[in-house]
Amino acid sequence: MRNLAGKYCIVTGAGKGIGKAIAKKFMEEEAAGVAILEYDLELAQATAKELDPTGEKVIAIRCNVADSDMVKEAVDAVVAAFGRVDVLINNAGITRDKIFHKMTDDDWYSVVNVNLNGVYNLCKYVVPLMREQASGSIVNLSSTSLMGNPGQANYAATKAALQGFTRTMAKELGRKNVRMNCIAPGYIDTDMMRAIGEELLNGMIKGIPAQRLGDPDEIASIAVFLSTDDSSWVSGQTIFASGGAVCN
Ligand SMILES: NC(=O)c1ccc[n+]([C@@H]2O[C@H](COP(=O)([O-])OP(=O)(O)OC[C@H]3O[C@@H](n4cnc5c(N)ncnc54)[C@H](O)[C@@H]3O)[C@@H](O)[C@H]2O)c1
């Protein structure tokens, strides 16, 4: 029996990239069910079909994590389908990179609304379920950018905020047997990273001790660890995974 047997999981933004790799690994670890809450429904449906052609264990639900009403409906739909939520992976995230003096209000607020308020929205509806069942694990996707990264004042602010949120929630929820942790990836090979362009990317790779981008699978395996009882004594932590680029 694998580690996630019997566990029902939500992964936001799992249509592609790191979220998809997490959903895939959760299925390999025999999760009882995985709900993909995704902005792009067609992408989510294609991913769900790829990971589970039977359609019984992986479900796709359209959800903009920045929209509280939509998140409530999505969590209700997961509970209707699965009956409970054991694991929540707050993975959905966006970038709107610009040097600060060129950053618009829209650049700032759209990133805050998805990366930070999106996590709040999910937790608002999932935490009460986990408190009630007196068990659960929540993992938030932060980033090494929280250490400071030019062009990412908006993004870095949200990813740093997730650390403070996580530490506080870990202390509040510990007595209810609910854990919360962060993963802070360095540069991972996904569309988000590829969007910056080949030349810039090659320069960035030179600065990584491992001399390569990370693979989404290398983040997914940390998500599995933090979601199972293998990490039962770990809460309020941020695991940096950056090929040695950021040593905390
Ligand atoms: N790729 C990296 O190098 C890297 C590094 C550090 C942290 N991260 C973080 O990891 C997470 C995943 O990144 P990725 O590289 O896989 O990104 P990606 O752009 O490849 O995929 C993100 C997914 O989230 C979905 N999404 C975007 N906005 C959404 C919303 N409002 N509601 C629901 N779904 C939404 C997208 O449709 C997409 O499927 C993000 O939180 C990102 O900040 C990524």
The ligand as an SDF file (V2000), in Angstrom:
LIG
                    3D

 44 48  0  0  0  0  0  0  0  0999 V2000
    8.2000   27.2820  -12.3320 N   0  0  0  0  0  0  0  0  0  0  0  0
    9.0100   27.8000  -11.4010 C   0  0  0  0  0  0  0  0  0  0  0  0
   10.2080   28.0090  -11.6260 O   0  0  0  0  0  0  0  0  0  0  0  0
    8.4680   28.1340  -10.0220 C   0  0  0  0  0  0  0  0  0  0  0  0
    9.3930   28.5070   -9.0440 C   0  0  0  0  0  0  0  0  0  0  0  0
    8.9450   28.8120   -7.7640 C   0  0  0  0  0  0  0  0  0  0  0  0
    7.5950   28.7300   -7.4690 C   0  0  0  0  0  0  0  0  0  0  0  0
    6.7150   28.3580   -8.4390 N   0  0  0  0  0  0  0  0  0  0  0  0
    5.2960   28.3160   -8.0560 C   0  0  0  0  0  0  0  0  0  0  0  0
    4.7620   27.0310   -8.3160 O   0  0  0  0  0  0  0  0  0  0  0  0
    3.4010   27.1400   -8.6870 C   0  0  0  0  0  0  0  0  0  0  0  0
    3.1600   26.4680  -10.0230 C   0  0  0  0  0  0  0  0  0  0  0  0
    3.9870   27.0950  -10.9960 O   0  0  0  0  0  0  0  0  0  0  0  0
    4.1730   26.5280  -12.4830 P   0  0  0  0  0  0  0  0  0  0  0  0
    5.5400   26.8740  -12.8950 O   0  0  0  0  0  0  0  0  0  0  0  0
    3.7050   25.1280  -12.5820 O   0  0  0  0  0  0  0  0  0  0  0  0
    3.1730   27.5030  -13.2680 O   0  0  0  0  0  0  0  0  0  0  0  0
    2.4240   27.2990  -14.6830 P   0  0  0  0  0  0  0  0  0  0  0  0
    2.1660   28.6700  -15.1800 O   0  0  0  0  0  0  0  0  0  0  0  0
    3.1630   26.3410  -15.5340 O   0  0  0  0  0  0  0  0  0  0  0  0
    1.0410   26.6150  -14.2400 O   0  0  0  0  0  0  0  0  0  0  0  0
    0.1750   27.2970  -13.3740 C   0  0  0  0  0  0  0  0  0  0  0  0
   -1.2200   26.6820  -13.4540 C   0  0  0  0  0  0  0  0  0  0  0  0
   -2.0590   27.4320  -12.5620 O   0  0  0  0  0  0  0  0  0  0  0  0
   -3.2590   27.7690  -13.2390 C   0  0  0  0  0  0  0  0  0  0  0  0
   -3.7910   29.0200  -12.6990 N   0  0  0  0  0  0  0  0  0  0  0  0
   -3.2930   30.2750  -12.8850 C   0  0  0  0  0  0  0  0  0  0  0  0
   -4.0770   31.1700  -12.2730 N   0  0  0  0  0  0  0  0  0  0  0  0
   -5.0780   30.4750  -11.6780 C   0  0  0  0  0  0  0  0  0  0  0  0
   -6.2110   30.8650  -10.9150 C   0  0  0  0  0  0  0  0  0  0  0  0
   -6.4740   32.1440  -10.6550 N   0  0  0  0  0  0  0  0  0  0  0  0
   -7.0310   29.8910  -10.4410 N   0  0  0  0  0  0  0  0  0  0  0  0
   -6.7870   28.5910  -10.7220 C   0  0  0  0  0  0  0  0  0  0  0  0
   -5.7490   28.1790  -11.4660 N   0  0  0  0  0  0  0  0  0  0  0  0
   -4.8970   29.1150  -11.9420 C   0  0  0  0  0  0  0  0  0  0  0  0
   -2.8540   27.9100  -14.7020 C   0  0  0  0  0  0  0  0  0  0  0  0
   -3.9780   27.7800  -15.5710 O   0  0  0  0  0  0  0  0  0  0  0  0
   -1.8480   26.7780  -14.8440 C   0  0  0  0  0  0  0  0  0  0  0  0
   -2.4760   25.5510  -15.1640 O   0  0  0  0  0  0  0  0  0  0  0  0
    3.0830   28.6340   -8.6770 C   0  0  0  0  0  0  0  0  0  0  0  0
    2.5130   29.0020   -7.4380 O   0  0  0  0  0  0  0  0  0  0  0  0
    4.4330   29.2800   -8.8380 C   0  0  0  0  0  0  0  0  0  0  0  0
    4.4670   30.5830   -8.3090 O   0  0  0  0  0  0  0  0  0  0  0  0
    7.1120   28.0680   -9.7000 C   0  0  0  0  0  0  0  0  0  0  0  0
  1  2  1  0
  2  3  2  0
  2  4  1  0
  4  5  1  0
  4 44  2  0
  5  6  2  0
  6  7  1  0
  7  8  2  0
  8  9  1  0
  8 44  1  0
  9 10  1  0
  9 42  1  0
 10 11  1  0
 11 12  1  0
 11 40  1  0
 12 13  1  0
 13 14  1  0
 14 15  2  0
 14 16  1  0
 14 17  1  0
 17 18  1  0
 18 19  2  0
 18 20  1  0
 18 21  1  0
 21 22  1  0
 22 23  1  0
 23 24  1  0
 23 38  1  0
 24 25  1  0
 25 26  1  0
 25 36  1  0
 26 27  1  0
 26 35  1  0
 27 28  2  0
 28 29  1  0
 29 30  1  0
 29 35  2  0
 30 31  1  0
 30 32  2  0
 32 33  1  0
 33 34  2  0
 34 35  1  0
 36 37  1  0
 36 38  1  0
 38 39  1  0
 40 41  1  0
 40 42  1  0
 42 43  1  0
M  CHG  2   8   1  16  -1
M  END
$$$$
